[in-house]
Amino acid sequence: MRRVMTALVFTAVVAIAAPSPAHAEGYVSPWAGVNFGSQIDNGRGSFGVDAGGMGAGIIGGEIAFGYSPSFFGSQNDFGDNTVIDLMANLIVGIPFGGTRGAGFRPFVTGGAGLVRTQVDDNTVTSVSSSDNMPGWNLGAGVMGYFNDHVGLRGDVKYIRSWKDLNTGDVRIDVSAGQLHYWRTAIGVVIR
C-alpha cells in the first residue's frame, strides 16, 4: 500500500510541476478566388478552405483545399470539368500586433499534395477522364485581424502537378507538360 501511495504522490507532483504544453493558434479560412495561367481559361473562379495552426504565432502547418469548376473552359468546350487541389503546407508568418487582438500577419506557405482533374464530355461520345496527380504549391499573403477571432486573409499561390500530362511520367523537375496555374484568393479567417 505504501508503494502505491508513493507512486500516486510522485505522479501528482510530476503532473503539477510539468510545464504546460504550448497551445497553437488555430484558424479556419473559407475563401473565393480566381485562377489564371497558361493552360486554363483565365479568370475562372474557385473556392475552398484553408485550416491550420501556428505555434507561437510564427510557424505552423495548414491543410489547403481548392475546388475549381469549369477550370478548362465552359461546358460547351470541354463538357463538365473541374480541378481539385488538396495540399499539406508549412506556413511561416510574423504577427505584427501580437497573436491576440487586432493586427496583421504577412506569411509564406508551401507544401505538397494532390491535384485532381475531371473532365466529363456530355456530348454523343460521352468521354470521361480523371487524373490524380502529385503536386506542390507555393504562395504568400497576409492575414489581418479585426479582433481576437475574426479577420480577412488574402493570398497568391502557384500550384503545379509533378505529372506530365503528355507522357504520364511523374517528373520532379519543371516540364512543359505539367498542369500549372496561379490562384489569387480572399476570404474570412476565424481563429
C-alpha positions as CSV (number, residue, x, y, z in Angstrom):
1,M,0.0,0.0,0.0
2,R,2.9,2.3,0.8
3,R,4.4,1.9,-2.7
4,V,1.0,2.7,-4.3
5,M,0.7,5.9,-2.2
6,T,4.3,6.9,-3.0
7,A,3.7,6.3,-6.7
8,L,0.4,8.4,-6.6
9,V,2.2,11.3,-4.8
10,F,5.1,11.2,-7.2
11,T,2.7,11.1,-10.2
12,A,0.7,14.1,-8.8
13,V,3.9,16.1,-8.2
14,V,5.2,15.5,-11.7
15,A,1.9,16.3,-13.3
16,I,1.7,19.6,-11.4
17,A,5.3,20.6,-11.8
18,A,5.5,19.7,-15.6
19,P,5.3,22.6,-17.9
20,S,2.0,23.0,-19.7
21,P,2.1,22.4,-23.4
22,A,2.1,25.4,-25.7
23,H,-1.2,26.0,-27.5
24,A,-1.2,26.5,-31.2
25,E,-3.2,29.4,-32.7
26,G,-5.7,27.5,-34.8
27,Y,-7.6,29.1,-37.7
28,V,-10.1,28.3,-40.5
29,S,-10.4,30.4,-43.6
30,P,-13.1,29.8,-46.2
31,W,-12.1,31.7,-49.4
32,A,-13.1,32.5,-53.0
33,G,-10.6,33.1,-55.7
34,V,-9.7,33.4,-59.4
35,N,-7.3,31.1,-61.3
36,F,-5.1,32.3,-64.1
37,G,-2.2,30.8,-66.1
38,S,-1.1,29.5,-69.4
39,Q,-3.1,26.2,-69.6
40,I,-6.5,27.5,-68.5
41,D,-9.3,29.8,-69.4
42,N,-8.1,32.8,-67.3
43,G,-10.4,34.3,-64.8
44,R,-12.2,31.1,-63.8
45,G,-13.5,31.2,-60.3
46,S,-12.6,28.8,-57.5
47,F,-13.4,28.4,-53.8
48,G,-12.2,26.4,-50.9
49,V,-10.9,26.4,-47.3
50,D,-7.6,26.6,-45.5
51,A,-7.3,25.3,-41.9
52,G,-4.3,25.1,-39.7
53,G,-2.4,26.2,-36.6
54,M,0.7,28.2,-35.8
55,G,2.8,27.6,-32.7
56,A,3.8,30.9,-31.0
57,G,2.2,32.7,-34.0
58,I,5.3,32.2,-36.3
59,I,5.5,28.7,-37.8
60,G,2.9,26.0,-38.3
61,G,1.0,23.8,-40.7
62,E,-2.2,24.0,-42.7
63,I,-4.3,21.9,-45.0
64,A,-5.4,23.8,-48.1
65,F,-8.4,22.6,-50.2
66,G,-9.4,24.2,-53.5
67,Y,-12.3,23.4,-55.9
68,S,-12.3,25.0,-59.4
69,P,-15.4,24.2,-61.5
70,S,-15.1,24.8,-65.3
71,F,-11.4,25.0,-64.9
72,F,-10.5,24.3,-68.6
73,G,-13.4,26.3,-70.1
74,S,-17.1,26.4,-70.5
75,Q,-19.3,23.3,-70.6
76,N,-19.7,23.8,-74.4
77,D,-15.9,23.5,-75.0
78,F,-14.9,20.7,-72.6
79,G,-18.1,19.4,-71.0
80,D,-18.2,19.4,-67.3
81,N,-14.7,19.8,-65.9
82,T,-13.2,20.5,-62.5
83,V,-9.8,20.7,-60.8
84,I,-9.4,19.9,-57.1
85,D,-6.3,20.5,-55.1
86,L,-5.6,19.3,-51.6
87,M,-2.2,20.3,-50.1
88,A,-0.5,19.9,-46.7
89,N,1.5,23.1,-46.2
90,L,4.1,24.6,-43.9
91,I,3.2,28.2,-43.1
92,V,5.6,30.8,-41.7
93,G,4.5,34.3,-40.7
94,I,5.3,37.2,-38.5
95,P,2.4,38.6,-36.3
96,F,2.6,42.4,-36.2
97,G,0.4,43.4,-33.3
98,G,0.8,40.1,-31.5
99,T,-1.2,36.9,-31.6
100,R,-4.3,38.4,-29.9
101,G,-6.5,41.3,-30.8
102,A,-6.2,43.4,-33.9
103,G,-3.1,43.1,-36.1
104,F,-1.8,41.6,-39.3
105,R,0.5,38.8,-40.3
106,P,2.3,38.5,-43.6
107,F,3.2,34.9,-44.4
108,V,4.7,32.4,-46.9
109,T,3.3,29.0,-47.4
110,G,4.2,25.9,-49.4
111,G,3.8,22.2,-49.5
112,A,2.8,19.1,-51.4
113,G,-0.3,17.1,-52.1
114,L,-2.8,16.0,-54.7
115,V,-4.2,17.7,-57.9
116,R,-7.2,16.0,-59.4
117,T,-8.6,16.8,-62.8
118,Q,-12.0,15.6,-64.0
119,V,-13.5,16.1,-67.5
120,D,-16.9,14.6,-68.4
121,D,-17.9,15.1,-72.0
122,N,-21.7,15.2,-72.2
123,T,-22.0,15.0,-76.0
124,V,-22.7,12.0,-78.1
125,T,-19.2,10.4,-77.4
126,S,-19.7,10.6,-73.6
127,V,-15.9,10.5,-72.9
128,S,-14.9,10.9,-69.2
129,S,-11.4,11.4,-68.0
130,S,-10.0,11.9,-64.5
131,D,-6.4,12.0,-63.2
132,N,-5.0,12.1,-59.7
133,M,-1.6,13.7,-59.8
134,P,1.0,14.5,-57.1
135,G,1.6,18.2,-56.9
136,W,3.0,21.1,-55.0
137,N,2.2,24.8,-54.2
138,L,4.0,27.9,-53.0
139,G,2.4,31.2,-52.0
140,A,2.4,34.3,-49.9
141,G,-0.2,36.5,-48.4
142,V,-1.4,38.4,-45.4
143,M,-3.9,37.7,-42.6
144,G,-5.4,40.8,-40.9
145,Y,-7.4,40.6,-37.8
146,F,-10.1,43.0,-36.5
147,N,-10.2,41.4,-33.0
148,D,-9.2,38.2,-31.2
149,H,-11.2,35.9,-33.5
150,V,-12.2,37.4,-36.9
151,G,-10.2,38.9,-39.8
152,L,-9.5,38.7,-43.5
153,R,-6.9,36.6,-45.5
154,G,-5.6,37.3,-48.9
155,D,-3.0,35.2,-50.8
156,V,-1.5,34.3,-54.1
157,K,-0.4,30.7,-54.8
158,Y,1.3,28.9,-57.6
159,I,0.1,25.3,-58.0
160,R,1.8,22.7,-60.1
161,S,1.5,19.0,-60.7
162,W,4.5,16.7,-60.9
163,K,2.9,14.5,-63.6
164,D,3.5,15.2,-67.3
165,L,0.0,15.3,-68.9
166,N,1.5,14.3,-72.3
167,T,3.5,11.2,-71.2
168,G,2.0,10.3,-67.8
169,D,5.5,10.3,-66.2
170,V,6.0,11.8,-62.8
171,R,8.7,14.4,-63.0
172,I,10.2,16.3,-60.1
173,D,11.7,18.9,-62.5
174,V,9.6,21.6,-64.2
175,S,8.4,20.4,-67.6
176,A,6.1,22.0,-70.2
177,G,3.5,19.2,-70.0
178,Q,2.7,19.6,-66.3
179,L,-0.5,21.2,-65.2
180,H,0.3,24.6,-63.5
181,Y,-1.6,27.7,-62.7
182,W,-1.8,30.7,-60.3
183,R,-4.6,31.5,-57.9
184,T,-5.4,34.7,-56.0
185,A,-7.9,34.3,-53.2
186,I,-9.5,36.3,-50.4
187,G,-11.5,35.0,-47.5
188,V,-12.6,35.4,-43.9
189,V,-10.2,34.0,-41.3
190,I,-11.5,32.8,-37.9
191,R,-9.0,31.9,-35.2
